Amino acid sequence: MTSRPAAVPASRRRRHLPFSAWHLLLAPLALLFAVPLLWLLLSSVMSNAEINRFPPALWPSKVDLGGYSYVLGNAMFPRWLLNSVIVSAVAVTSNLVFGSLGGYAFARMRFAGSRVLLVLMLATMAVPFQLTMIPTFLVMKKLGLIDTLGALIVPSLVTPFAVFLLRQFFLSLPRELEEAAWIDGCSRLRVLWSIVLPLARPALATVAVLTFLTTWNDLTWPLIAINHDTQYTLQLGLTTFQGQHHTRWSAVMAGNVLTVLPVLVAFLFAQKAFIRSVTSSGLKG
């Protein structure tokens, strides 16, 4: 009597995909979100006539780099780029420094009014910028910073989001590591610098990327605080390519490509750290 072969489990009979099934949903969504960026890139190598044509051209008949030549040939473009780099670099550095100090204080130190201060700080995140715009302008005017890069830097030195995100990440770290360092005689600052911050690299990368993204793309506040074109940032400088009666759309598209490129590069480099930070900072409240 021949023995029947053992039944193959259903999980083995099922044909496995070479990728996650979620990719079947996420890939079309990713392509959908990439359409505006693709249109921006294609429009930047079109002529003004093709961009203004109706119905609009979906593909350039030939590569026209006139928009890039106009933008890069503008004498003020390097200055605007430098201003954006300065403002963004200072904002990122200050948020990492002050956000780390504030987040560690709220996560590990207990002092009178710490809970109240934390709640008040988080409450400011719910206040829209339009309500604080005029008071901020008056403060910057009293400090004599209007129409200078200082007016763009000072309000962005530290944000409640940076403090809160780093606090949540610090809470997820085991206290035993810090207690061992205290026994060895390390001060709080030494523990923060040598023990905590090396473990908090994903959260620091997230704060750096989001701060850079917010500061680099900001247009509303520079439009209010800056008047002279030598102090323009890239976002504010691009508005000069749009006139009341005539707009060089090829230059506008090319300028936007050059402006978006650093943001995409920064996010792609910090993507994994961003995901690790989001998953880790929610472990403990």
Beta strands, then each sheet from edge to edge (+ up, - down):
end
